[in-house]
Amino acid sequence: MAEQTSILVVDDDAEIRELLLDYLGGLGYQVCAVADSEQLRARLAEALPDLVLLDVGLPGEDGLSLARYLREHHDLPVIMVSGAGSSLDRIIGLEVGADDYLAKPFDPRELLARVKTVLRRYRRPAATVDVPRSEPGADCLRLGQCRLDLQSRQLFDAAGQEIPLTAMEFDLLQAFAQRPNRPLSRDQLLNLTQHRDWSPFDRSIDIRIARLRRKLEQDPDKPQIIRTVRGVGYMFVPGGVA
């Protein structure tokens, strides 16, 4: 529901911030607006929003750099907003990991529609599926030296310490677990985890796979558990040795 959704607006234009505070706030969203990268990072340290509306042309560290930062450190939906509406700008925005891109000036109703669409991709009920089990009667899967608990949605290392996972990272591991030793394209992975198609400039899968490898693999540069299949995508190998 809208009243449970928090949106962080990052824009150096005070009029835009005021517009979105009034418009989205009037619809029941919890809206916080900041003007630059420093304020963004301070806000993220306090609490993570459900969605970020990020202006490209910020002073200092620009929106493209911040989009990369958000993709590397947080599993948050990002809609980029820019005064530059060329196809190249849109391509660059999507390439660095934005979920959507909107050019200024924009109709607030269009922005609202995009916000709802992007949030739906991130908020879907987890499917109940049959997944190969590594131990009889246990809802667990072995990933090299790690163990994935499918009931609690937690990942543990060899010593039993929890390795933090985002919701998207767990969904990717579950999608792989359902299809061991089977090459999966980026398009398939996005459809399985976010119910949307992949575009040639969408780096979200690659970024999350790289993060998972750092958590699972002994040598992320030579992955044995989540392997790259050249020209296709990625493949989960249950017998891979971490």
C-alpha positions as CSV (number, residue, x, y, z in Angstrom):
1,M,0.0,0.0,0.0
2,A,1.1,3.6,-0.7
3,E,1.1,4.6,2.9
4,Q,3.7,1.9,3.7
5,T,6.0,3.0,0.9
6,S,8.9,5.3,1.4
7,I,10.4,7.3,-1.5
8,L,13.7,9.2,-1.4
9,V,13.9,12.1,-3.9
10,V,17.4,13.2,-4.8
11,D,17.4,16.5,-6.8
12,D,19.2,19.8,-6.5
13,D,16.2,21.7,-7.9
14,A,14.2,22.9,-4.9
15,E,11.0,23.3,-7.0
16,I,11.2,19.6,-8.1
17,R,11.7,18.5,-4.5
18,E,8.7,20.5,-3.4
19,L,6.6,19.3,-6.2
20,L,7.3,15.6,-5.5
21,L,7.0,16.1,-1.7
22,D,3.5,17.6,-2.2
23,Y,2.3,15.3,-5.0
24,L,3.6,11.9,-3.8
25,G,3.1,12.9,-0.2
26,G,-0.5,13.8,-1.0
27,L,-1.0,10.3,-2.3
28,G,0.0,8.7,0.9
29,Y,3.7,8.0,0.2
30,Q,6.3,8.7,2.8
31,V,8.6,11.1,0.9
32,C,12.0,12.5,1.9
33,A,13.9,14.9,-0.4
34,V,17.6,15.7,-0.4
35,A,19.7,17.9,-2.7
36,D,23.0,16.1,-3.2
37,S,25.1,13.0,-2.7
38,E,26.3,13.9,0.8
39,Q,22.7,14.2,2.0
40,L,21.7,11.0,0.2
41,R,24.4,9.0,2.0
42,A,23.5,10.4,5.3
43,R,19.8,9.5,4.7
44,L,20.7,6.0,3.7
45,A,22.7,5.6,6.9
46,E,19.5,6.3,8.8
47,A,17.1,4.2,6.9
48,L,16.7,2.6,3.5
49,P,13.8,3.8,1.4
50,D,11.6,1.5,-0.8
51,L,12.5,3.5,-3.9
52,V,14.9,6.2,-5.0
53,L,14.1,9.0,-7.5
54,L,17.5,10.1,-8.6
55,D,18.4,13.2,-10.6
56,V,21.3,12.8,-13.1
57,G,22.6,16.4,-13.0
58,L,23.5,16.7,-9.3
59,P,26.3,19.0,-8.2
60,G,29.5,17.2,-7.2
61,E,29.0,13.5,-7.4
62,D,26.5,13.1,-10.2
63,G,23.5,10.8,-10.4
64,L,25.2,8.2,-12.7
65,S,27.9,7.7,-10.1
66,L,25.3,7.5,-7.3
67,A,23.3,4.9,-9.3
68,R,26.4,2.7,-9.5
69,Y,26.9,3.1,-5.8
70,L,23.4,2.2,-5.0
71,R,23.6,-0.9,-7.2
72,E,26.8,-2.0,-5.6
73,H,25.7,-1.5,-2.0
74,H,21.9,-1.7,-1.8
75,D,19.1,-3.7,-3.5
76,L,16.9,-0.7,-4.1
77,P,14.8,0.2,-7.1
78,V,16.1,3.4,-8.8
79,I,14.3,5.7,-11.2
80,M,16.6,8.2,-12.8
81,V,15.2,11.7,-13.7
82,S,17.1,14.0,-16.1
83,G,16.8,17.2,-18.0
84,A,18.6,15.5,-20.8
85,G,16.2,13.3,-22.7
86,S,18.3,11.9,-25.5
87,S,18.3,8.1,-26.2
88,L,22.1,8.1,-25.3
89,D,21.4,9.5,-21.8
90,R,18.7,6.9,-21.2
91,I,21.0,4.1,-22.3
92,I,23.7,5.3,-20.0
93,G,21.2,5.6,-17.1
94,L,19.9,2.0,-17.6
95,E,23.5,0.7,-18.2
96,V,24.6,1.8,-14.7
97,G,21.7,0.0,-13.1
98,A,18.6,2.3,-13.1
99,D,15.3,0.4,-13.2
100,D,13.7,3.2,-15.3
101,Y,14.5,6.6,-16.7
102,L,12.3,9.7,-17.1
103,A,13.1,12.9,-18.8
104,K,12.3,16.4,-17.5
105,P,9.9,18.1,-17.7
106,F,7.6,15.2,-16.8
107,D,3.9,14.7,-16.0
108,P,3.6,13.7,-12.3
109,R,1.0,11.2,-13.4
110,E,3.5,9.4,-15.6
111,L,6.1,9.5,-12.8
112,L,3.5,7.9,-10.5
113,A,2.8,5.1,-13.0
114,R,6.5,4.4,-13.3
115,V,6.9,4.3,-9.6
116,K,4.1,1.8,-9.2
117,T,5.5,-0.4,-12.0
118,V,9.0,-0.5,-10.6
119,L,7.8,-1.2,-7.1
120,R,5.7,-4.1,-8.4
121,R,8.8,-5.7,-9.8
122,Y,10.5,-5.6,-6.4
123,R,7.4,-6.5,-4.4
124,R,6.0,-9.9,-5.4
125,P,5.1,-12.8,-3.2
126,A,7.7,-15.5,-3.0
127,A,6.7,-18.5,-5.0
128,T,6.4,-21.9,-3.2
129,V,8.6,-24.3,-5.3
130,D,10.2,-27.7,-5.0
131,V,14.0,-27.2,-4.8
132,P,16.7,-29.9,-4.8
133,R,17.7,-30.6,-1.2
134,S,21.3,-31.3,-0.1
135,E,20.2,-33.1,3.0
136,P,17.2,-35.5,3.5
137,G,14.3,-33.6,5.2
138,A,16.2,-30.3,5.3
139,D,15.2,-27.2,3.6
140,C,18.8,-26.4,2.7
141,L,21.0,-26.3,-0.3
142,R,24.8,-26.6,-0.4
143,L,26.6,-23.9,-2.3
144,G,30.2,-24.9,-2.2
145,Q,31.1,-24.4,1.5
146,C,28.0,-22.3,2.1
147,R,24.5,-23.4,3.1
148,L,21.3,-21.7,1.8
149,D,18.3,-22.1,4.1
150,L,15.2,-21.9,1.9
151,Q,12.7,-21.5,4.7
152,S,14.4,-18.6,6.5
153,R,15.9,-17.2,3.3
154,Q,19.4,-17.1,4.9
155,L,22.9,-18.0,3.7
156,F,25.5,-19.4,6.1
157,D,29.2,-19.9,5.7
158,A,31.1,-23.0,6.6
159,A,31.4,-21.9,10.2
160,G,27.6,-21.3,10.5
161,Q,27.9,-17.5,10.4
162,E,25.2,-15.7,8.4
163,I,26.2,-14.0,5.2
164,P,23.7,-11.1,4.5
165,L,21.6,-11.5,1.4
166,T,19.3,-9.0,-0.3
167,A,15.8,-10.2,-1.4
168,M,17.0,-10.2,-5.0
169,E,20.1,-12.2,-4.3
170,F,18.1,-14.9,-2.5
171,D,15.7,-15.0,-5.4
172,L,18.5,-15.5,-7.9
173,L,20.0,-18.3,-5.8
174,Q,16.6,-20.0,-5.6
175,A,16.1,-19.6,-9.4
176,F,19.5,-21.3,-9.9
177,A,18.8,-24.0,-7.4
178,Q,15.6,-25.0,-9.3
179,R,17.6,-25.4,-12.5
180,P,21.0,-26.9,-11.6
181,N,23.5,-27.4,-14.5
182,R,21.3,-25.5,-16.8
183,P,22.5,-22.3,-18.6
184,L,20.2,-19.4,-17.9
185,S,20.2,-16.2,-19.9
186,R,19.9,-12.8,-18.3
187,D,16.4,-12.5,-19.8
188,Q,15.4,-15.7,-18.1
189,L,16.8,-14.7,-14.8
190,L,15.0,-11.3,-14.8
191,N,11.8,-13.0,-15.7
192,L,12.2,-15.5,-13.0
193,T,13.1,-13.0,-10.3
194,Q,11.5,-9.7,-11.3
195,H,9.0,-10.7,-14.0
196,R,10.4,-8.4,-16.5
197,D,12.6,-8.7,-19.6
198,W,16.2,-7.9,-19.9
199,S,17.6,-5.2,-22.2
200,P,21.1,-5.1,-23.7
201,F,22.0,-2.1,-21.4
202,D,20.6,-3.7,-18.2
203,R,23.5,-4.5,-15.9
204,S,21.4,-5.4,-12.8
205,I,21.8,-9.2,-13.2
206,D,25.6,-9.0,-13.8
207,I,26.1,-6.7,-10.8
208,R,24.2,-9.0,-8.5
209,I,25.9,-12.1,-9.8
210,A,29.3,-10.4,-9.1
211,R,28.1,-9.7,-5.5
212,L,27.0,-13.3,-5.1
213,R,30.3,-14.7,-6.3
214,R,32.1,-12.5,-3.7
215,K,30.0,-14.2,-1.1
216,L,30.1,-17.8,-2.4
217,E,33.3,-18.4,-4.3
218,Q,36.8,-18.9,-2.9
219,D,38.1,-17.1,-6.0
220,P,35.4,-14.8,-7.5
221,D,37.5,-14.3,-10.6
222,K,37.4,-18.0,-11.3
223,P,33.9,-19.0,-10.2
224,Q,33.0,-22.7,-9.8
225,I,29.5,-22.4,-8.3
226,I,27.9,-19.7,-10.6
227,R,29.7,-20.1,-13.8
228,T,29.6,-17.9,-16.9
229,V,28.4,-19.6,-20.1
230,R,29.8,-17.5,-22.9
231,G,27.1,-16.2,-25.2
232,V,24.3,-17.4,-23.0
233,G,24.4,-16.2,-19.4
234,Y,25.1,-18.1,-16.2
235,M,24.8,-21.6,-14.8
236,F,24.6,-23.0,-11.2
237,V,26.9,-26.0,-10.7
238,P,25.9,-27.8,-7.4
239,G,29.1,-29.7,-7.3
240,G,31.3,-26.6,-7.7
241,V,34.0,-26.3,-5.2
242,A,34.3,-23.0,-3.4
